Amino acid sequence: MKKAFLFSCLSGLRWSDINSLIWKKVRDEGDISRVNFRQEKTEGVEYLYISKQDRELLGERQDPQERVFKGLKYGMTYNTEIIRWCNRAAVPKHITFHSAQHTNAVLLLENGADIYTVSKILGHRELRTTQIYAKIVDSKMKEAAEIIPELNIEL
């Protein structure tokens, strides 16, 4: 469960897409890896390049028809486990598996990805949906403007 959650944080894939991911859909092309999948929400056939760190979370390649993340079940038990991880890490927010996709969007935007790319990665049909995350990043920029303490400067 933890690897699947972290994979979602880094890749932006939804729970449903991670849960149904089989090894046949993971393509290793030299130093680059990607996941080919039918997006559950939009029904569209998609591919998504994944980072080396994401690929490591998948582990060793198994039989092509086997699920990459075995034994996943969506429900209160697993969300409770995520909450326990957060409590141990002193994260005071209520986190569910769905929060991983939000994390991915904010990480991408905060690190310079353009909103169109983030929208495509998240499988949003409307750019407006992705713009919610841009507003989160904008508020962080406003907070950052006040981080540096006032300096005693003579002009």
N, C-alpha and C positions, 0 to 999 in steps of 0.2 A: 504494500500500500504506500509506504513512504517513497519508494522509488517512483511509483506511478505519479504520486502527487508532485514530486520534484520535477519529473519529466514534463508534467503539465505546466509548471511554473516556468520552465526554460523553453518549452516548445510552443505553448499556447493551445495545444490540443485539448478538446473537451473530454470530459469523463467518458462519454459514450464512444468517442473515437479511440480513446486509449483502451477502454475495456474490450473493444472488438479487434484491436490491432493484432495481426498475426505476422509471423516472421517473413512470410512471402512478400509482405508489403514493405519491409525494411530493405532498402537498397544501399549497399556499400559500394561506392565508386571511387576507389583509391582513398584519398584523405577526406572525401566528402561523403556524407550519408544523407539520405532522404527517406521520407515515409510517403508511400502512395496509399491513398485511402478514399473511401466514399464517405464524405462528411454526413454524419447522421442528421444534423439539423437542416442542412440545405439540400441534401441528397446529391450534391455535386461531387464529381470525381476530382480529387485534389492531390497535390503533392506538396511536401513541406521539407525544405532543407533543415537539418538539425545540426546542432553544434557537436563538437567532439565530446564535450561533457555530457550532453544529452545521450549520445550514442553509448557512452560508457554506462549510463544508468540502465540501458536495455540489457546489458550483460552479453554472454556468449550466445551466438546464433544457435537456434534449435531447429527442429523439424519445421519445414515451411508452413504447415497447417496449424502449428501450435500457437496458442496465444502468447504474446510477449510477456504480459503481466497476468500470471495465473492466479485464480482464486479471488479475484476482485468481486466485491458485491457492494452496490451502492445502498447506503442506508444509514440509520442512526448509529449503528455500531462503529462504522468506519469514520463517520464524521466526529463521533466522540473521541476516537483515537487521535484524529487530527487536532482536536481541541486540547487533548492531553499533551501533545507535542508542543503546542503553542504555549500552554501553561508552563511547561518545563523550560521553555526558552524565554519566559517572561514577556510573551506577546499577549497584550490584554484584549485583543479584538476577537470577535466571534468569527472563526475561519471554517469554511467548508471546502470540499473539493472544488467547487465552482470558483472559489477565491483564487485558485491557482491561475486561471486564465486571466483574471484581472491583474494579478501580479505580473504576468508576462507582458501584458499591454503597457503597464506603467514602466517596467524595466526597459522595454524597447524604446518608448518615447523619451524617457529620461536619458537614455544613452544615444540619442540622435537619430533613431529610425523615423522615417517620414510617416505621416498618418495614413497614407494610402497603402503602404506596405503592411503596417500594423493591421489595418482593416482587412486586408487579404489574408494575412496569417490567421486572424481570429475567425474568419469566415463570415464576417458581417456583410449583409446585403446592402445596408445603408451606411454611408460615411458618418451620418449623424450619430449612429450608435457608437462608433469609435471616438467621436469627438468628446464624449463624456470623459474619456481617459485623458485627453489633451487638457481639459479643464482642471483635472487633478494635478497634472504636471504644472500648469500655469499657476495654480495656487501655491505650489512648492516654490516656484520662482519668486513669488511675492514674499513668502516667508524668508527666503534666502536673502532678500534685499535688506532685511533687518538683523541678520545674524552677526555681522561685524559690529562690535561696540563702537560708540562714538569716540573719535579721536580728538585730542586737544590740539587743534590746528590753528595757527595764527596766519591770517591772510594779509 
